[in-house]
Amino acid sequence: MSYYDIKTRAESWLDPVFDEATKAEVKNLLESDPDELKESFYKDLEFGTGGMRGIMGVGTNRINKYTLGKNTQGLSNYLRQQFPEEDLRVVIAYDCRNNSKELARVVANVFSANGIKVFLFSELRPTPELSFAVKYLDCHCGIVLTASHNPPEYNGYKVYWQDGGQLVPPQDKEIVEVINALDYAEVKFEANDDLIELIDTKVDEAFIKASVENGSFDTPQEAKDNLKIVFTSLHGTAIKLNPRVLETAGYKNIHIVEEQAQPDGNFPTVESPNPEEPAALKMALEKADAVGADIVIGTDPDGDRLGIAVRNSEGEMELLNGNQTMLVMTWFLLEQWKKQDKIKGREFVGSTIVSTPMLRVVTEDYGVRYQEGLTGFKWIAKMIKDNPNLAYIGGGEESFGFMVGDFVRDKDATTSTLLACEIAAQMKAKGISFYGKLLELYSQYGLYKEELVSLVKKGIDGAEQIKNMMISLRDNPLAEIGGEKVVLVEDYESSKAFHYGLTETTVETLDIPGSNVLIYYTENGTKVAARPSGTEPKIKFYISVNAPLEDVQNFKEVEQQLSEKIAGIKSELKLA
């Protein structure tokens, strides 16, 4: 888009449709900040992997009352089309971010102005409770205002459908078409207060009850009493429910990082409120050493993802990655279902195409189906919706998300926190430990090691760089990775898988919706995936390597060999 076109788009925001404060900000950009004007207006915000996220401010490429109002007006119109004879109901939640409460009220106002009944949480609540509330309150859809773990200047808008899962095809594209056809003048901002009902404890108690029922597995009270837990919500919403769920389940030895317990959208004690990053859990790890804790759990701002640290073989706290946590949790659930004689051949575990291949190995060893989808928990929720005759046991993705059972249809750090403590307590009582169990799994199934490389590419130029990197990977496919022959390339944009044999190449159609993802597999099981992030200005590379581990005593040695292999691959791909 030319600067002239961008300027014309911006000038349209000087119309009487927009409030005086908005018009003043737009005038300032037009007169004195052409670079910010370009970033704010060069495109419309788009729905990505985790809904719509963006920097707060004026403009079509920003989160503000008008972009969210237009989304909500379009969604209202779409709901009327889909359910013409029904009394429509929606539920809205919001997290700790700056302006989330105010933006949630804007969204509620627009729905109510369109004659739609709105249940609005009176205070901030974690995302998994919103997913639960959609079904519990028999709503047609749900909205949560959140930008997950993005920096403080971001906010976002996630849409959930009747099943409690996020929007997936065809609804997502159909709704976007309705939104794009709207003019800002068509948005109804005048609330019908009679249609807005504040909710809180009724849904809380139901969610806590369901979380305890799904996350508890006959752990003796003595084992619970002997487990020392450190919990931090990283200034986010999980402080509202996670401690209560643990206490309801019988865990009393909980040490909360008080400096991070107050919800705060500026996240003052961390550079990034992301439990994937060790720095975010620094205060929690220090507290764990001070109190002699067995496990540390930290959650992101909207309470759907969790990071876990446990005592390693040397007795030191070690932060596990999302793949490691997911492996132990899935193994535990499979073991519980097996003990209860519930595995009948119609059960499945769900994960994503960029997660560890080891999860498939473990799952299928229990005689359970393994299903894989695109990145994002909405695809796991879709697996459940599309397979009503199958029983979902659990599953997750490498980006620190996990879901226990199907009473919630999104990442659920509340129930997963309880599940992690159940595992830690039972393993400690057996003299194994959470970490020790992970090593046993490596010894049984092979040591898989993964690493994620994220390259930040901001703004218009960054988006172009990411686009060109993916084009180059497709136009110039790798024949070898780490000295190993590439035998399979999966291109999810074209929905084609290319199998490279000794004498010929065969092509297979991928039965997964199209997405801008490219995955290479080598003859020795190395896996490298590349994809632009759907929620941040990044391109991500996922590297997975593996080797046999015949004895847990050799763990450090084999892990070091795999680390060196990953370092070589990063250097080869110019990612280091």
VEXSEZA-692467 format. One record per residue (C-alpha): residue in one letter; x, y, z. Coordinates in steps of 0.05 Angstrom, whole numbers, plus 5000, padded with zeros to 4 digits. Last residue first. Layout:
<sites>
res|px|py|pz
A|X|Y|Z
...
</sites>
This chain:
<sites>
res|px|py|pz
A|5455|4621|5309
L|5399|4614|5258
K|5444|4612|5197
L|5414|4545|5174
E|5481|4509|5181
S|5495|4545|5247
K|5428|4525|5275
I|5439|4453|5251
G|5508|4450|5284
A|5480|4477|5350
I|5425|4424|5347
K|5477|4369|5339
E|5518|4398|5397
S|5456|4396|5441
L|5443|4324|5419
Q|5513|4303|5441
Q|5504|4341|5506
E|5439|4304|5519
V|5474|4237|5507
E|5528|4253|5559
K|5480|4283|5610
F|5432|4224|5605
N|5484|4169|5611
Q|5463|4149|5681
V|5392|4143|5654
D|5417|4081|5616
E|5402|4059|5545
L|5386|4128|5520
P|5375|4122|5445
A|5382|4186|5403
N|5337|4244|5383
V|5334|4310|5347
S|5280|4363|5343
I|5288|4434|5316
Y|5230|4484|5314
F|5243|4548|5275
K|5199|4608|5288
I|5189|4672|5247
K|5168|4730|5290
P|5124|4792|5292
E|5076|4760|5343
T|5009|4724|5343
G|5007|4678|5282
S|5082|4666|5285
P|5114|4653|5218
R|5130|4579|5209
A|5191|4535|5201
A|5197|4462|5223
V|5260|4420|5229
K|5257|4346|5247
T|5315|4297|5257
G|5291|4226|5253
N|5353|4192|5224
E|5332|4195|5151
T|5314|4268|5156
Y|5248|4304|5165
Y|5234|4375|5140
I|5172|4415|5159
L|5143|4478|5125
V|5086|4518|5154
N|5044|4573|5123
S|4977|4539|5135
G|4928|4498|5095
P|4878|4455|5133
I|4903|4384|5149
D|4894|4320|5107
L|4961|4327|5073
T|4962|4302|5001
E|5019|4256|4983
V|5074|4264|4932
T|5125|4211|4913
T|5197|4225|4893
E|5238|4174|4857
T|5302|4133|4856
L|5326|4128|4928
G|5263|4157|4958
Y|5245|4229|4973
H|5174|4234|5000
F|5142|4302|4986
A|5081|4319|5029
K|5031|4368|4999
S|4979|4413|5031
S|5004|4471|4988
E|5013|4516|5049
Y|5024|4456|5094
D|5088|4437|5059
E|5113|4372|5089
V|5183|4351|5067
L|5205|4279|5074
V|5271|4241|5064
V|5322|4296|5079
K|5390|4262|5080
E|5430|4272|5144
G|5494|4314|5147
G|5463|4361|5197
I|5405|4375|5150
E|5409|4351|5077
A|5372|4365|5013
L|5344|4432|5036
P|5291|4462|4992
N|5309|4524|4951
D|5242|4551|4926
R|5205|4530|4989
L|5257|4554|5039
S|5267|4618|4999
I|5193|4634|4999
M|5191|4624|5074
M|5249|4672|5084
N|5217|4722|5035
K|5152|4726|5076
I|5191|4735|5140
Q|5231|4792|5110
E|5167|4825|5084
A|5135|4822|5153
G|5198|4853|5182
D|5197|4910|5133
I|5124|4926|5151
G|5136|4924|5226
K|5178|4878|5269
K|5221|4818|5251
V|5238|4778|5314
L|5273|4711|5300
S|5250|4655|5345
V|5292|4592|5352
L|5258|4534|5389
E|5298|4475|5413
E|5279|4402|5421
K|5313|4341|5450
Y|5285|4271|5445
L|5319|4217|5487
G|5292|4148|5469
Y|5228|4112|5489
Q|5245|4074|5553
S|5306|4112|5575
Y|5274|4179|5557
L|5212|4158|5596
E|5255|4140|5656
L|5289|4208|5651
L|5221|4243|5654
K|5202|4201|5714
G|5265|4224|5750
Y|5245|4296|5737
F|5177|4288|5769
S|5208|4252|5828
I|5224|4177|5837
G|5221|4163|5912
K|5150|4134|5907
A|5121|4191|5950
K|5159|4241|5907
M|5127|4211|5844
Q|5058|4216|5874
A|5067|4288|5897
A|5099|4311|5832
I|5046|4278|5789
E|4988|4308|5830
C|5024|4375|5830
A|5029|4375|5754
L|4955|4356|5749
L|4935|4413|5795
T|4973|4463|5752
S|4944|4431|5690
T|4874|4444|5716
T|4888|4519|5722
A|4936|4524|5663
D|4881|4504|5615
K|4897|4510|5541
D|4830|4509|5504
R|4766|4468|5501
V|4751|4462|5575
F|4708|4403|5598
D|4748|4362|5547
G|4798|4323|5588
V|4863|4354|5613
M|4890|4409|5568
F|4963|4430|5562
G|5000|4492|5537
F|5073|4508|5547
S|5089|4526|5474
E|5106|4454|5456
E|5034|4434|5449
G|4985|4395|5491
G|4945|4333|5503
G|4891|4300|5543
I|4847|4238|5545
Y|4797|4255|5491
A|4745|4200|5483
L|4723|4185|5412
N|4652|4181|5386
P|4645|4257|5382
N|4705|4262|5335
D|4699|4328|5298
K|4687|4368|5362
I|4745|4335|5398
M|4792|4346|5340
K|4767|4418|5334
A|4788|4431|5406
I|4857|4405|5387
W|4857|4453|5328
K|4836|4512|5371
F|4897|4495|5414
G|4944|4528|5366
T|4995|4501|5316
L|4964|4456|5264
G|4938|4388|5281
E|4962|4319|5304
Q|4922|4260|5329
Y|4951|4201|5368
R|4907|4141|5379
V|4917|4100|5442
G|4947|4031|5446
Y|4991|4051|5504
D|5053|4049|5461
E|5016|4094|5412
T|5016|4150|5463
V|5090|4145|5481
V|5114|4144|5408
R|5066|4200|5387
L|5091|4244|5444
M|5163|4231|5423
P|5152|4270|5358
T|5158|4334|5400
S|5111|4391|5381
V|5112|4428|5314
I|5055|4388|5282
T|5009|4397|5342
S|4980|4353|5396
G|4920|4310|5413
V|4914|4245|5452
F|4860|4195|5432
E|4812|4143|5459
R|4768|4093|5420
G|4811|4031|5429
K|4782|4010|5497
I|4829|4044|5545
K|4787|4055|5608
D|4815|3997|5649
Q|4824|4043|5709
K|4898|4028|5711
K|4903|4042|5637
W|4867|4108|5643
Q|4914|4128|5699
E|4976|4108|5660
L|4952|4147|5599
L|4941|4208|5643
F|5011|4202|5673
W|5044|4192|5605
T|5008|4254|5580
M|5032|4296|5638
V|5103|4271|5633
L|5106|4284|5558
M|5072|4352|5562
T|5121|4377|5614
Q|5180|4355|5571
N|5151|4386|5507
G|5135|4452|5542
N|5206|4460|5568
L|5226|4442|5638
L|5256|4494|5684
E|5307|4462|5730
M|5311|4471|5806
E|5374|4438|5833
G|5374|4372|5870
E|5430|4343|5828
S|5383|4296|5792
N|5335|4353|5777
R|5287|4387|5824
V|5227|4415|5787
A|5209|4476|5746
I|5143|4484|5709
G|5118|4537|5661
L|5044|4545|5650
R|4997|4568|5595
D|4923|4588|5599
G|4925|4639|5656
D|4912|4703|5617
P|4977|4736|5640
D|5021|4673|5635
T|5028|4621|5690
G|5085|4601|5735
I|5093|4535|5772
V|5152|4516|5816
I|5160|4446|5844
D|5195|4412|5902
A|5203|4473|5946
G|5260|4481|5996
V|5233|4547|6024
A|5291|4593|6002
D|5308|4551|5941
A|5236|4555|5916
K|5234|4630|5931
E|5294|4640|5886
L|5260|4598|5832
A|5197|4640|5837
M|5236|4705|5832
K|5272|4680|5769
L|5209|4653|5736
A|5205|4706|5681
A|5281|4700|5669
P|5273|4626|5650
E|5230|4644|5589
E|5173|4597|5571
P|5134|4626|5629
N|5124|4691|5589
P|5109|4755|5627
S|5168|4790|5592
E|5218|4838|5623
V|5193|4818|5692
T|5178|4853|5758
P|5134|4909|5732
F|5086|4869|5689
N|5054|4933|5662
G|4986|4899|5658
D|4985|4889|5733
P|4949|4834|5772
Q|4979|4832|5842
A|5011|4765|5857
Q|5080|4781|5828
E|5113|4809|5892
E|5073|4757|5931
V|5108|4698|5900
I|5058|4647|5929
H|5081|4590|5973
I|5033|4531|5975
N|5037|4476|6027
K|4962|4467|6034
Y|4945|4420|5976
G|4879|4385|5988
A|4843|4390|5921
T|4805|4452|5945
E|4873|4483|5964
L|4901|4470|5894
V|4838|4498|5861
R|4839|4559|5906
P|4912|4573|5890
N|4897|4568|5815
L|4834|4611|5815
K|4843|4687|5820
I|4920|4685|5819
A|4912|4657|5749
T|4895|4728|5724
G|4965|4756|5713
H|5019|4793|5752
L|5068|4735|5737
S|5017|4685|5766
T|5070|4655|5811
F|5066|4590|5850
V|5116|4555|5894
I|5095|4485|5918
K|5122|4441|5974
L|5096|4370|5969
N|5094|4331|6034
D|5022|4349|6051
K|4999|4323|5983
A|5035|4257|5994
E|5003|4251|6062
Q|4935|4265|6032
P|4943|4205|5986
T|4937|4222|5911
D|4874|4192|5883
F|4879|4224|5814
S|4855|4297|5815
G|4856|4342|5752
N|4787|4327|5723
E|4746|4331|5787
V|4788|4388|5814
S|4778|4429|5750
A|4703|4413|5747
K|4693|4438|5819
I|4735|4500|5807
F|4696|4515|5743
A|4628|4508|5778
E|4651|4552|5836
D|4678|4606|5790
V|4615|4606|5747
K|4571|4622|5806
T|4623|4668|5837
D|4628|4719|5780
I|4575|4745|5733
L|4551|4814|5711
E|4490|4814|5667
I|4484|4859|5606
L|4417|4857|5568
D|4383|4910|5610
D|4443|4955|5598
N|4425|4963|5524
A|4490|4995|5503
E|4500|5049|5450
F|4561|5028|5409
K|4525|5003|5346
V|4578|4997|5291
E|4550|5016|5223
A|4591|5080|5218
Y|4655|5038|5221
D|4637|5009|5154
L|4624|4934|5148
A|4642|4887|5091
N|4708|4868|5125
I|4670|4844|5187
V|4624|4798|5147
E|4683|4769|5108
V|4721|4759|5174
I|4662|4721|5202
E|4660|4674|5142
K|4735|4663|5147
D|4732|4644|5221
Q|4668|4603|5216
P|4695|4555|5163
P|4744|4542|5191
V|4764|4549|5264
L|4741|4596|5319
Q|4764|4580|5389
G|4735|4522|5427
G|4680|4525|5479
D|4633|4482|5438
Q|4588|4541|5422
W|4644|4582|5391
Y|4701|4622|5422
V|4730|4688|5397
K|4796|4717|5421
Y|4809|4792|5423
G|4876|4823|5438
N|4920|4872|5475
Y|4991|4895|5466
E|5032|4952|5496
P|5050|4908|5556
P|5091|4857|5515
N|5057|4793|5489
H|5046|4735|5538
S|4971|4726|5525
A|4944|4786|5487
T|4877|4784|5523
L|4804|4806|5518
V|4763|4742|5520
I|4701|4732|5478
G|4649|4677|5480
C|4599|4647|5432
H|4529|4617|5426
C|4523|4612|5501
D|4496|4554|5543
L|4521|4584|5608
Y|4564|4523|5624
K|4584|4515|5551
V|4611|4585|5542
A|4633|4587|5615
F|4685|4532|5606
S|4721|4571|5550
L|4717|4634|5594
E|4745|4595|5653
P|4803|4572|5609
T|4819|4645|5593
P|4832|4666|5665
R|4786|4717|5698
L|4788|4793|5708
E|4730|4823|5746
S|4654|4830|5738
F|4653|4776|5685
L|4604|4796|5631
F|4544|4753|5610
V|4514|4788|5550
K|4445|4777|5519
I|4444|4800|5446
G|4397|4855|5422
N|4448|4887|5376
A|4461|4943|5426
S|4476|4887|5475
F|4531|4860|5432
V|4560|4929|5421
N|4558|4947|5495
A|4591|4881|5515
V|4649|4894|5467
V|4658|4965|5495
R|4656|4936|5566
A|4710|4887|5548
L|4751|4945|5521
E|4746|4981|5587
K|4765|4920|5628
S|4823|4903|5581
N|4850|4975|5581
N|4918|4954|5609
R|4923|4879|5612
C|4900|4838|5671
D|4853|4792|5633
Y|4783|4797|5604
A|4720|4756|5601
I|4657|4759|5558
V|4598|4711|5552
V|4549|4711|5494
R|4475|4694|5488
L|4429|4697|5428
D|4354|4685|5434
E|4345|4638|5376
E|4306|4640|5310
P|4358|4671|5265
F|4417|4629|5292
Q|4470|4631|5237
Q|4452|4697|5206
R|4440|4732|5273
L|4507|4705|5297
Y|4540|4734|5235
N|4511|4803|5248
S|4535|4801|5319
L|4604|4778|5297
G|4608|4836|5248
Q|4587|4885|5302
T|4638|4854|5349
N|4694|4860|5299
K|4674|4932|5284
G|4674|4949|5358
L|4741|4916|5367
T|4771|4958|5311
Y|4734|5019|5338
K|4748|5012|5412
N|4822|5003|5400
I|4872|4949|5382
R|4916|4973|5324
N|4924|4959|5250
T|4862|4999|5230
G|4886|5059|5269
V|4890|5089|5338
G|4928|5055|5394
M|4939|4988|5429
I|4990|4943|5396
G|4960|4880|5366
R|4928|4813|5376
M|4870|4779|5341
G|4855|4705|5354
G|4909|4657|5378
T|4936|4630|5312
G|4919|4693|5273
F|4858|4738|5262
E|4880|4800|5225
L|4888|4873|5242
D|4873|4915|5181
K|4931|4942|5140
Y|4977|5001|5129
F|4941|5043|5181
S|4979|5041|5247
E|5047|5022|5220
K|5044|5075|5166
L|5022|5129|5215
E|5078|5108|5263
D|5128|5122|5207
P|5094|5187|5186
D|5097|5217|5256
S|5087|5293|5258
E|5026|5320|5222
L|4987|5257|5203
L|5004|5223|5269
N|4981|5284|5309
K|4917|5288|5268
V|4903|5214|5283
E|4913|5226|5357
A|4865|5285|5356
K|4813|5245|5318
T|4815|5190|5370
A|4807|5239|5427
E|4749|5274|5391
D|4709|5210|5380
F|4703|5176|5312
V|4640|5175|5269
P|4648|5250|5258
D|4702|5234|5205
L|4775|5244|5221
W|4786|5169|5216
S|4778|5175|5141
E|4843|5216|5142
A|4881|5154|5164
R|4857|5113|5104
T|4876|5170|5057
K|4946|5174|5089
I|4955|5099|5079
D|4934|5105|5007
Y|4983|5163|4995
Y|5038|5124|5031
S|5028|5068|4980
M|5000|5000|5000
</sites>
